[in-house]
Amino acid sequence: MAAGVVHIPWYATVFRGDKLEAALREIAPVALRYGASAYTVYRNRDDRYKFLQTATFESKADWERY
């Protein structure tokens, strides 16, 4: 089975974008403890309240544990 990339969209409410960014910096690396081989967090340049977290997992079971 090939690895899969999970896309998790996030959207902050008004004036909370920086707080959400800080929280995502803390929780995104936790995916590595659950078997992820990589993770990223992107903040949209046009809409500063829109974020995309991705994680690459070898199995669906690892993703579900996360």
N, C-alpha and C positions, 0 to 999 in steps of 0.2 A: 504494500500500500504506500502511495506517495504522501509526502507531507502536505499539509493544508494550511492556508493562511486564513486566520479569523479576523474579520473587520468589525470593530466595535465603535459605532458612532456615538459621540457625546456632544451635548449642547448645553452651554452654561446660560443661566438667566442673566439679565442685565446686571452689570457691574461685578459679576462673580467669575469672569474668565480667568483672571490671574490665580484665584483660589483653586479653581478646577485644574488648571495647569500644574500647580504645585502638588495637588493630590494625585494626579496621573503620574507625575514623576516618581511618586512613592509606590504606587500600586502596580505600575506596568512591569517593573523588574521581577515582581513576585511570580509572574508566569514562568520564569526560568526554573523555579523550584518545583513546578508541576510538569516539567518535561518539555517546555518550549525551547526551541533552538535559537530563536531570535524574537525581538519585539521592537516596536517603534511607536512613537506618539507624534502626530502631526497637528500643528495648529494652523488653521486656514488663514491665509493672508487677507482675503476679502471680507470674511466674517470672523472677527477675532473671538467670537463665542463658540465657534464650531471646531471640534477636535475629532481626530480619527486615531484610534489605538489599534494596532495590529499585533498579532502573535502567530508564530509558525509552530505548529505541533505535528509530531509524527503520527499520532493516532487521535481519533475522536474521543477515546476514553480519557486521554490526558487533558484535552480541552474541557471535557465535562467535569473532571476533578477540579480544574482551575475555577 
